[in-house]
């Protein structure tokens, strides 16, 4: 999605990304994705030259969400170590703190892409119940693994047997447009 990184547009982009993540059934990523895209768009608004035009892409592939912001300024960002009480200069540090990974790379002759990734939720464990068929749970996360481990007579199989793994969401690459 191409836009001018203006304060009024940043809130709209957050809402669009939140809606797309709900559509993909990865609601647990909304807060961190919204924080990350807000910080990246704010950096475009504050620092990008010659203009504030940028493109936001999101992709959910192989259990990983990637959010990227491309602008027309070739200068790569620096991760500053800001004081804990600073009111500015902490955006990339916050992105680094909430994301699995992040980075920046040149794009073409006069631009860059800044991106971050978030892991999708762990897959639902599959549980073998003595005397019954194997069923999968629709709940995800460590709570299920703990609950399964606490029930006598239940033997985890599949993903639960080895512990949590990144989720595999049945969605191909996609771009918000």
VENZI-V961136 format. One line per field, one symbol per residue. ss: DSSP state (2 for helix, 1 for strand, 0 for the rest). phi: phi as a letter, one per 20 degrees, with the letter a starting at -180 (. if undefined). psi: psi as a letter, one per 40 degrees, with the letter a starting at -180 (. if undefined). Layout:
ss: ???
phi: ???
psi: ???
This chain:
ss: 011100222222222222222220002222222222222222222220000011111111100111111110000000000000000000222222220011111100000111111110000001111000001100000222222220000111102222000000000000000
phi: .ebefdgfeffffgfffgfffffemcgfegffffffffffffffgedfcebdfbcdccbdblmceddccdcddffffdeeeeggefebndgffffffedfbbabbfcmebabcdbbccffgffffddedgncfecdeeecofgffffffeefnedfcmgffdnfcgfdefcefbcfb
psi: hhihgidddddddddddddddddeffdeeddddddddddddddddddhieaehihhiihhhffhhhhihhaehehiiihihiideieieedddddddeidiiaiiihadgiihhiiihhiiiihihhhhheiihiiieiiiddddddddehiehhhiadddeiiiiighfhaiihh.
